[in-house]
Amino acid sequence: MKYNTLSDYLKNKYGCKVYKLSLQSGCTCPNRDGTKGYGGCKFCSEGGSGDFAARLSDIDTQIKEAKEKIDSKFPKGTKEENKKYIAYFQSFTNTYGDEERLQKLYKSILSYPEIVAISIGTRPDCISDNMLCFLKELNKHIDVWIELGFQSANDNTIRNMNIGYDRSVFEDTYKRLKDAGITVIVHVILGLPGECKEDMLYTIKYLAGLNPHIDGIKLQLLHVLKNTKLYEEYMESLEKNEDYLHVLTLDEYCKIVTKCLMLLPSDTVVHRITGDGPKSLLVEPKWSADKKNVLNKMRSYISDVQKFRVHHIMCTNLYRGMGYDGDFAKNMTKIVRELRNNPDKKLYLVNDPDCICERCPNLKDGKFCTNGDNNVRTKDTLLADALDLEIGEIYTYRELMAIAKVKLTRDVFENSCKNCNWYKQGACRYEDFKFDN
């Protein structure tokens, strides 16, 4: 599958590769200083989730030192005027505190023409009307991104992790920011204590349903880091042999991230699909310490997955090279050949248009089939129920054929295909289904 990566977005918007300068504003957090609570969110490190940021000093020194760290990443010979950056304030809550000082700090970024955007990490409960007015005005001169820590849409998780604000606060702040024309990037943590796969996907579905769409999202693997409340509770649970936290494996994480990406609106920019905790603090998952291997595995897994309509289990099996038109037939022939040659191809099961439907002349607005009384979505749903398949789950083509071998009876076949023109023309028959494909 393809998704809207940050790298592609930046190249399209600014015409070149853009790198982030990790900076500090000198803020703390209201969930640490007693205003909202003490100790911070249970998963948050002493560095306030900005363990790789520049050391705290004056902004000019920070920018100079941050540039020195990353300028080697630019292609050799890149001219200074072609180097572009994002000023990224990540640690703690960067709209909390002396607003006059913060506004002066952020406004000073305008004196650096090579910095094309300013990204400010904060909490939804820490953007005052005064700060919002400032950000709206600043956005006229430089692209302003606000990164909101959200983490989960599940109320129990929000309470258990001591996050300190509920979903209604997020919704209000999100609306205020979007009304002001500000780009909003939402942070989500996958693998939080007590959350199963359905809980994580619920959070993504909730965010995908926001209006207007979220501009960007960061998917973050939960890290158990030393010197956090999460670490204390995790170690205590191990001693008591309690089921406090399921540490995701790399394969599990690849699968859940892929499902998250499938649920997001196509125009949402994916800023991150994982993260890396400081190796000196990292307790779990240990596999996450090898960032290069993790990203390679994730990208390979994600790129290998395609959307696949339920009823195409039968269409691809019985396909004889005919189609609605030449373009459709050419595309379907290619896909069927790939599936038959590589039955371990990963397929994300849907009841919406997929890689086969995208060339169908009956497809309207990329969403709906207009083929008479052949209600395709209903067909998908009923067939999934009959075969005990889960829409939104990832299967291999081999697995789907094995399930069909056991579950696909003549009655199921007839009920699913009876309104299809190909069936009516005699092109598809139950007797021709290749169960050992």
N, C-alpha and C positions, 0 to 999 in steps of 0.2 A: 504494500500500500504506500501511497504518497501522502505526506502531510505538509502543512505550511510551516517550514522551519524558519527560525530566526535568521539564520545565515542568508537564506534566499530572500527573506523580507528586506533585510538591510541592503543587500546588493541591488534589489529592485528600487528601493526608495532613495538610496544615496549614491548608487552607481559604483560602489566599490565595497571591499571588505571593511568592516567597522569593528573596532575592539573596545572592550569595556575597561575603564580605569576604576579600580576598586578604591573608593575613598571613604573617609569617615567625617561625620558632621559633629561628633562630640556629644551626641544625645545619649540618653539612657532610655528606660522603658517604664511606663506607669504600672506595669505588672511586676516591677522589681522594687520600685522606690516607695511603695505603700499607697500610692494614689488609687490604684486598682487592686493591688495585691502584692505579695512578696514572693520572691523566688523565681518569678517568670514562668513561662510555659514549661511544662515538665521536660520537653525534648530539647529545649534551648540551651546552648552552651554558654560558657562565661563570656564568650566573644559576641554574644547576641546574634548568632547565625551569620556573622561576618568574620569568620576566623582567618580568611585570606586577604582581608582588606589592608590597606596601607596603614602604617603607624600614624597615630594621631599627631598632627602638627599643623602648621598653617597650610591653607589650601594650595598655595603655589608650590610649596615643597612637596606636598602629597601628589600633585599632578605630575611634577617633574620626576619623582621617584617611581610612580606608577607607569609612566611612559617608558622609563628605562627598563622596566621589567618585561614589557610586552613588545617593544619596538622590533625586537629580533624576529617576531612572528610575521612581520611584513615581508613581502618578496624583496630579495636583494635589489637595490637600486631604486626602490620606491622613493619618489621625491617627497619632501616634507609637506608640500601643499596637497599631496594626495593621500596623506595619512589622516584618517578620521576616527573619532573616539566618541564614546558615551561616558559621561560622568555618572558613576554608579555609587549611590549612597545606600549601603546594604545593612550595616550593623545597627541593631536596636531599632528605635522608633524615630525616624528622621523628620517628623513634623511635630514632635513633642518637646516642649521646653520653651526657651526664650525665642519667641517667634520673630522678633525684630532681628536678632542675631542670625537666625536661620535664613530669613529672607535676604539679608545682606550677603550671606554665604552663597546661596543659590544664584543670586543675581550676578555675583562676581564671575560665574562660569561664562557669562556672555562675553567676557574679555578674551576668551579663547575661541577664535573662529573655527579651529579644527575640531572642537567638540560640537557635535551635531544634535545631541539629545542629552537630557538629564533624567536619570531614573532614580526615583526616591522610594525606598522601602519604608513602609509604615503599617500602623494598625488602623482598622476602620473606625475605631473610637477616638482617634487622635487627629482629626482634620477639622479644625474650627472653620467657621464662616470666613473669618479674616484670612486664614491661611489659604482657603479655597479661592478667594478673590485674588490673592497674590499669584497663586499657581495659574489661574485663568489668564491673568495678564502676562505672566512669564511665558506662557504657551504661545503667545503672539510672536515671540522673538526667538524661541528655541523649542524644539519638540520636548514636551514634558510627559514623562511616564510615571504613573503612580503604581507601585507594586504593593498590593494588599495581601497581608497574611490572612488566609482564610482557613486552610488546612483540611477542614471537614465540614460537611453540611449536617452531620449527625449530632443532635443536641447532647446525647450522653457523652460522646467523645469530647465535645467542646468543654463540658464540665469536668470530665475526668482528667483532661490534660491541662486544666487550670489556664485556659486561654483568656478568659476574663471578659468576653463579650459574646452575645448570642447572634444568631443569624439575622435578626431584624436590624441590628446595628450595621451589619455588613450591607444589607439590602438598601438601607437609607443612604449610606455613604456612597455606594456604587451608583445610585441614581443621581446623587448630587454631583459626583465627578463627571458622569456622562453628560448630564445637563450642561456642565461647564465646558464640555468639549475636550476633556482630558482623556488620554490613553490610559487604560487600566489593565494591569497584568495581575492575575490572581495566582497565589501560591497554594498548592495542595500537597499534603504529605500522604503517601501510600504506605500502608502497613502499620498504622497506629494500633495500640493495644485495644483489643475488643472488637476490632473491625474485620469483618469477613469480606470476601470478594464483592458481595452484593452491596455492602455499605460503601465501599470505595467507589463503585460504579454509580451508586446513588448520588454521591457528591458531584461526579462529573455530569450526570444527567441534569442535576439541579443547575449547575453553572451553564450547561449548554442551552438551557431553557430561558436564560435571562434575556431580557429585551431592553436595550440593544445587546447584541452578542458581545461577549467578553473579547477584548482586543487581543489579549495574550494570556498564556497560562504557563506556569512552571510546575512540572511534576517532579516531586522530590521523594526519593526513597527514605523511609525512616531510618535514621542512624541512632544507635544507642551509644552515647558518648559519655566518657567518664566525667564526673563532677556535675552531673545533672540529676534531677529528681527521677527521671525515667531510668537512669542507670541504677539508682538505689533500689527502686521498686523491682526492676528486672532481676537484679542479683538476689534480692530477698525472695523472689518467687522461685528462683532456681534452688535456693536452700530449702524451701518448703515444698519443692516439687509441685508447684502450682502452675496452672496454665494461664499465665499473665499475658504473654506476648508470643505470637507465632512469628518467628524470624523468616521472612520470605527468602526462598532460594532464587538464584539468578533466573532459572527457567520460569518460575512462578511470576517473578517481577516482569520479565519480558512479555509474558502473556497478558498480565493485567494492564500494563502500559499500552499494549496494542489495542486492547478493548477500549481503553480510555480515549485513544486517538480516534478510533472509529466513531465514537459518540460525539466528538466535538464538531462545531460548525466549521465548514471548510475555510472560512475567512479568519478563524482564530489562529494567531501565530503561536507556535509552540516554542517557547524560549528555552525549555530544558526538559529532558526526559529522565534525568536522574541528577544526583549530586555526589560530591565526595567529601566525607568528613575528614578532619585532620587525623593522620595515621597514629599520632601519639595519643589521641583520645578515643579512637574508634574501638568499640567492643564488638558490635554486631551491626550488620552482617559483615563478616570478615572478607567475603568475596568482593565487596564493594571497594576495597582498598586498591585493587588493580583496575584503575579507571579506564585505561586503554582497552583492556580485554572486555570490560563491561560494555563500553560503548560500541565496540566492534560486534559483540554478540547481539546487543539490542538492535543495532541498525540492520544486521543481517536478518534477524528474526522478523522485525517489522516489515522490511522490504519484501519478504517472502509471502506475506499474508495478503489474500485478496478477499473482497466481499463475494459472497456466493448465495444466490437465492435458493431456498429450500427445494422448490419444484425443479430446479435445474439438475438435481440429482438424476432425474429421469430423462430430461432433455439431453444432457451430455452423454448418457449411457446409450440412448437410442438414436443419436444423431447420425444422419445419412448424408450430410453435405448440403442439404437444402436450407433455405432461409427466406426471410421476408423480402430481402433484396440482396444484391451482390455484396454490398459493404457489410451487411449483417452476417452473411454466410462466411465471408472471408475472416471476419473477427472471431466468429464462433468456431470455425475450423481450427484456427490457431489455438484457441483456448482448450478445445477438446483434445487436440494433439498433445498439448502441454500436460494436461491432467492424466492422460493415458500413459504418457512417457514418464511422468513423475507423480505417481499416486500418493506420495507423501507430501505433496503440496499442501500448505496450510490454508484453510478456508474459514473465513468469518461468516457464520450463517446469518442471513438477513431475510426479511420479508419486504425488502425495498429493492430498487434497481441496483444491479451489480455490474461486473465487468462484461457480461454478455449483453445485458440490457442497454448499455451505453451506445450501442450502434443500432438499436432497434427503431424502425420508423414509427412504431406505435407509442414510443415514449414521449410524453408531453412534459415540458419544463424540467426534464431530468428527474421527475418524481413519480409520474403516474402513467400507467398503461391505459391506452384508449382502445383496446381491442374488444369492442362489443361487450357481451355479457360475460366474458371470461375474466372474472374478478381475480386478478393475479395475487394480490396481497392475501385475500381470503384463502386462496388455494395454498399459498405458502404456509399460512398459519395452521390450517387443518391438516396438512401433510406432516408438519412438524409434530403436531400432537399425535398423529397416528404412528409415527416412527419413533416417538419418545425422544425427539431432538429438541435442543434448547436454542432458540433464536438468541443471537448475541454470544454464542459459544464458538470456540475455535476447534475445528476438526481437520483431519487430513482427508483427502479424497478417498483414500483406501478405507479409512474408518467409516465414511458415509456409505460406501458400497457394501461393507460388511454388515452394517446396520440394516440396509435395505434387503440384504439377503435373508435376514431373519424376520424383519417386520413388514416388508412390502408384499402384501397379499393382493390377489386379483381385485378384491373389493376396494381396497385402498387405492390401487392404481386407477380403477374405473372412476371412482368418486373424484379423484384429483384431476383427471384429464378429460372428463366428459364434455366440458365446454370449450376445449382447445380445438382450434381449426385443424391442426396437424393430426390430432386424434380422429377427428371427424372424417378427414381425408384418407384415413387408413395408414398414415405414415408411422404411427406409433402403436405398438401392440405389446401387451403384457408378455406374450410368448417370446418376444424378441429381446427382452431385458437380459443383459449379460450379468448375472449375479456374481460371477467370478472375475469380473473386470479388475 
